[in-house]
Amino acid sequence: MKDMKNSRLLVVSDRFPHARDPISSSFVKSQVEYIKNHFGRVYVIALSPWVPKFLSRFSFMDSKGRWDGYAEDYSYDNVEVYFAKPLALPFDFSRRRRGDDSFKSAVRVIEKNKIDFDLIHAHFTMPSGYVGARLKEAYGKRLILTVHEDREWFHREMASKDDKILYAWKSSDRIIRVNRADLKEFERIGIERSKLVYLPNGFSPRLFEPVDKRKAREVLGLPQNKKILVNIAALQPYKGQKYLIRAMKRVSTEREDVLLYIVGKGSEKDHLQKEIDRCGLCDSVVLAGGDKPAQEIALWMNSCDIFVLSSLSEGNPTVMFEALGCGKPFVGTNVGGIPEIINDDLGMLVEPGNTDGLVTAILEALDRKWDIKYILDYSSRFTWERITVEVIKLYEAALRE
């Protein structure tokens, strides 16, 4: 593998972290942190839509989009980050135009800032992959597309037969999918196998490494004499926290020493709090809030006895790798790329939406003595450094063609 110090990479992403929103698409930034060392310059165009700042005060705003109005261009090291801010209205006609409007906004950013690039890497199919495909056509550059979508989202895209989605996929020189199972779906619609690559997400071992559990709990103000479960995920229906809360009702009758902390933000916050109240779990389940910096997320990971992800659908969740990187056993659901990663020595999986299964898995996981060294050794294959080696190989191959 060689450095491409004279080459310039353009990254196109739906969102990118900024001062008011350090979380959205943070896994893209994590990958950029390693990729940037191989390029002379990395440009990032985030397709966050334009939002008036005053709307951030209203609870009806989507948690992802609430701070889009505050996104400002910035740079660090050899990375320049631009927020294209295409107009996106909450109407069907605007949604249908989002890909084309995002492309026009991206071109304005490129022309205004005189961005010269050799290769495009887009993250998510719409609108980023579509924008990447049009940029490829307009500027004559190679395109790598990572399809991060969870499986339900991906299958909806497949079923839609949307011309823009198919254009994005078929225009890509390489498609990275974060789980193996979906590669055959791309082949079914005529995309050559040679263009398809399975490559999971990763984690940063600089941030997510083992920390003494007692110390982590002390910093966070958590009790030392309890068994603690931690769930870190957006508070959205597909993350399945309501099933986890219902499972906790039964877990708490079996064991009085178990606490659950749910770390995240989203539209389901009020509904989940009502579910906690309805189940009489105010002393056992805590919504700990979101918008936390990565350093604090790492403390939450290290504070727990078991990490739990109760999602109804996933692609390849970054938090899974981060939990393993902290040496934590994983209780999760049999969705997306999770069963391709988690074996019986790393954790326990149940069917999505199965409250009884969650109860059994949590209780068994709490009673079991786990081999933490094995978990840590296994996690090392998913560091961003290792994943980046494979990504750079794809870049080199695309540039040679």
N, C-alpha and C positions, 0 to 999 in steps of 0.2 A: 504494500500500500504506500502510495506516495502523497505528499502534500501538494495541493493545487494552489500554491501561493500566488500564482499569477492569474488565477481564475476568480470569478465573482459569482456568488450564488444569490438567487432571488427566491425567498421563501414567501409563499402566499398562504395565509391562514384566516380562518373565520374571525378569530380574535387573537389578541396577544396581551400579556400582562402589562399593566401600567400602574402609576402611583395609586390611583383610586380603586383599582381592581387588580390585585396581584395574583389572582387565582385563575381566571378564565384562560383556557388553553396553555396553562403553565407547563404542561408536558412538552409542548412544542418549543417553548423557550429552553427547557431543560436539554432537549436534543441540540438546539442551536448552540448552547454553551460548549458542547464538545465539537460540533461540526465546524464552528468558527475558527478553530485552531488549524484547520486544513485549507482555509481560503484566504486570499488577500483581503476580500471584503464580502460581508454578508448583508444583504438588504432584506428587510421584512416589510411586507405590505399586509396590514391587518384590515379585513373588510368589515370591521365594526360599523354598523350603520350610524348615520347622523341622528342624534337625539338632543333636543333642547335640554339644557342643564336643569331647568326648573322641574322637569318631570321626575327627576331622581327623588323628589320628596314624596311621591305618591306610591302607595303600597301596591297599586295595580301593575306597576312596572315589573316586567320580568327581571328576575334577580341577575341574570347575565347582562341584560341590557341597561340596567339602572344607571351605571356609571359611564356608559359609552360617550356621553356628552362631555365628559372630563378628560377623555383620552387625548394626550398631546404627544406629538412626535418626540423621539429622544434617541440618543445614541450612547453606546458604551463600547469600549475596546474597538474592534473592527466591525461592529454591527450598527447599522442604521435602521431605526424602526419608524415606519410611517403608518398613520391611520387614515385610510382612504375615505371613510365616512360617506358611503353612498346613501342616497335618500331611500328609506324603507318605511313605507306607510302600512298600517295594519289593515290593508284591503287586498282582496285577491289579485286585482290588476297589478298592484305593486309587488306582491310576492312572485307573480309570474315574470316580472321584469327584473327581479333581483340579480340574476346572473348577468344580464346585459348591462344593467346600471352599475354593478360592481366592477365589471370589466372597464367601462368608461372611466370610473373613478380611479382604478388602478393605472390606467394609461395616463391620466392627468398627473398622478404622483410621479410616474416614471419620467414624463416629459418635463415637468416642472423642476425636478431635482436632478435631471440629466443622468439618470441611473443607467449604467451599462452593465449588462449581466451576460453570463455564459450558459447558465443552467437554471431551470425552474424546479422547485420542490413545493408542491401544493399539499395542504393537509385538509382532509374531508372533501367529499365529492362536490357538494353544492354549498355555497357558490364557488369555493376556492378552486376545486378541480376544473370546473367549467371556465373560470377566469384564466387558470393556468393554460388550458387548452387553447383558448383564444390568443393568449400572449405568445404561446408557441407558434401559432400560425402567423401572427402579426410580425414577430421578431425573428422567426427562424431558429428557435432554440429548442433544446431537448427538455422533456418534461418527466419528472418523477411524481407520482401521486400516491400518498398514503391514505388509505381508506380506513379511518378510525371508527366509523359508525358502529353502534351496537347492532346486534343481529336483526332485531325487529325493524330498525330504521333501514338497514341494508336491504332486507327483504322487501320492504315497501318501495325502495328505489328500484329494485329489480322488477317488481310487479308493475310499476308505473309505466314502464317502457317510454319514459320521458326522453325526448330527443336530446335535450341538453345533458342529461346524465349519461346517456350512451355516448354522446360526443366526447365528454370528459374522459370516460374510461377508454374508449377506442383511440383517442388521440395520445394517450400516455405511452411513453417509451418503456416505462416500468410501472407496475402497480404493486405497491406494498400493501398486503392485507395483514391485519394484526391477529387473525386466527386462520388456521389451516383449512378448516371445514368449508370456508366460502370460496376457496380457489376454484373448485369445480364449477361453481355458479358462474364465474367469469368465463370459463371455458365453454360453458353451455351457450353463451351468447356470442361466441365466435372470437374471443380474445385468445391469442396464442399463449400456450403454456409457458413459452420462453420469456414472456413479458411479466409473468406473475411470480411474486416472491412472498413467502411467509416470513414475517419479521415481527416479533412481539414488541410491546412497549418496554420501557426500562425504568431504572430509578438511579438517583444520584447517591452513591455510597458516602459522599462527603457529608450529606445531610442526614441520610437515613442509615444510621449505624447503631449498634447496640449502645444504650445508655442505661446505667443502673436504674432499675425500676423504682426503687425508693426515692432516688434523687429526682427522677422525672415527676413523680407524684408530689413531691415536696414543692417543686417549682410551680406546678399547676394547682396546688392546694387541694389535692385529692386524698382521700383516706388511705392509710397504709394497711389497714386490717380488713380490707374487702377484696373480693375477686372482681376485677373490672373488665367489662367488655367495652370495646370501642368500635363505633361505626363512623367512618368518614366518607361522606357522599353528599351530593346535592340533595336537597329536600324536594324531590320530585317523585311523582307516582311510580315511575319505572324503577326507582331505587328500592322500593319495597319495604320501607321502614315500618309501615303499619303492621306488617306481618311479624317483624322483629319485636315490636312493642307488645303485640298479642302473645308472642312466644314468651316474653319476659314475665307476663302475668303468671304463667305456669311455672317458669323457672323459679320465680320468687317464692312460690309455695313449696318447692322442693328444697330450696336453699335460701336462707335469709341473708347470706353474705355477698350476694351478687348485685353489682350496679352496672347500668348501661349508660354510656355517654354517646350521644349522637352529635357529631361535629359537622356542620354544614349550614348552608342557607338555601332558601328556595320557596316556591309557591305553596308547598305543603306544610309550612311551619305551623300555622294555626290549626290545621286539621290534625296534625300529629300531636300537638299539645292537648287537643280535645280527646284524642284517643288515649293519651297517657292519663288524663283526668278520669275518663270513663272506666279505665282498667284499674283505677286506684293505685297508680304507680308513681305518684309524685315524689316519693322518697327513694325510688329505685331507678327511675329513668330520667335523664337530664338532657334537654336540648342545649348544647354548649355553644351554639352560635357558629357563624362562618367568618369568611374574610380573614382567616388567620394566616400569618406568614409561615413559610415552609419550616422555619426553625421550631415554631410552636407545634405544627402538625407532627414533626418528628418526636416531640415530647409526648404528645398524645399517643402516638404509636408505641413508644417505649413504656408508657404508664400502664398499658393493658396486660392482662393475662392471655386474652384471646381477641383477635381482630375478627369482626363479623361484617360481611357484606351480603345483604339480603336482596340483591337486585333481581328484578324480573327479566331484565335484558342487559347485556353488556357487549362490548367489543373485546377489549383486553385491558382491564382497569389498572391504571398506574398504581393505585393505592395497594393493590395486591402485592406488587413487587416491593413497594416501600415497606409494607408490613413484614414480608419475608426478610428484607434487608435489615430489619431491626430484630430478627430472630423470633418473630411472633407466629404461633400457629394460626391458621386461617380457617374460619368457618364461613362457607359461602354457598352460592347456588350454582347449579349445573347449567350455566348459560354462557354463550359466546365462547371466548377463548380460555375461560377459567379452567375447564376440565383438561385442557391441553397442558396446563402448568401444574396444577395441584394434584399431588399423589397422596396416598394414605399416610405417608410419613411427614407430610407438610400440613395436613388439615383434613377437614371433612366437608363433603358437599351434599346438598339436598336439592330436591326439585323446587323451582321457583314458586312462591306463594304457598309453600307447605309449612304451615305454622307448627304442626306436630313434628315434622322433620327437624325444624330449627331447634325446638325444645330438646329433642333427643341428642342432636349434634352438640349443642352448647353444653349440656350436662356431661356428656361423655368427654368432650374436649377439656372441660375443667378438671375432670378426674384423672385424665391421662397424663403420664409423665412424657413430655416431648423431648426429642433429641435436638436441642437448640443448635449445636454445632453443625448437625446435618442441614438444618434449615438455612443457616448462614452460608455454608459452603455451596448449597444448591442455588441460593439467591445470587451468588457472584457471577453466574453466567448471564444475568439480566441487567448488569450495570450499563448505564448509558455509554460508557467507554467501549464496552464490547459491542453493543448494538451499533454504535457509530462506525466501528470498523466495517461492518457489513453494509451500512448505508454508503460509506465512501466508495466501497467496491462497486456499488450500483452506479454511483456518479461517474466513476472512471469509465465503466463499460459504456454508459450512455454517451459520454463525450467522445469516445473512440469511434462510435458508429457513424 
